């Protein structure tokens, strides 16, 4: 896996890589993309580096402790998820990680988690939808549980990533005094963008389009 | 294998699991899976705006497909 970092100096950029990746410096190779320049006039020089690392040893293990399934419903949900994945041709262990009021979070551990998650979470979202349909079927509409499927902390990583995208785009919109359209997102993802930028008075957000996957536009409002 | 996958999902979602039937038709470039369920269960495998059918197709396309052929899911009613 390759990731790029930027810093004022080479050391600074490497430091950023170390803290963001959670690796020690000897666990990745550094390739320098643009060297240190003495800043031209007022512009300060920046250094871009590329960190090459082995992601087989770099897993996003879900450290939350496993909960023992307590009732028939929880057991059935684990069985259903495991069986669907098995029928897809993959090995996986599904465990219950969190039990909140009206919310159950299961985590999938598998050597094939990359494909099980899919591009932008497409596959894990499809699986999650089926599990939720199955849940409301077996509970005969009596429970209000929402089932969330996670793998390798994907949900949290995606959330952090979306917040970053929202803030970065907001900055760009303010600089250009215009608006920007984000990529199509599902309702949960859009909500996160809206709430991230909700308490700012320099930009506003609006959903555009039809169907399940609408796009959020971030619009410059100017400071008043 | 893909046939069993569709069968398993469909049987888990319908009221009448006995009524679930999947036919596999192997073509040259694609494999068609024909899913048949009891009349009253058709909505359960399609869902509002085809959400469930779409999810099943996504799951199908993510499965370890060794033949390399395109998989098509058709829901018969």
Interface residues (C-beta under 8 A of the other chain):
Chain A: X80 X83 X84 X87 X88 X89 X90 X112 X115 X116 X118 X122 X123 X126 X127 X129 X130 X133 X134 X137 X211 X212
Chain B: X1 X4 X5 X8 X9 X12 X13 X44 X47 X49 X51 X52 X54 X55 X56 X58 X59 X62 X63 X64 X65 X66
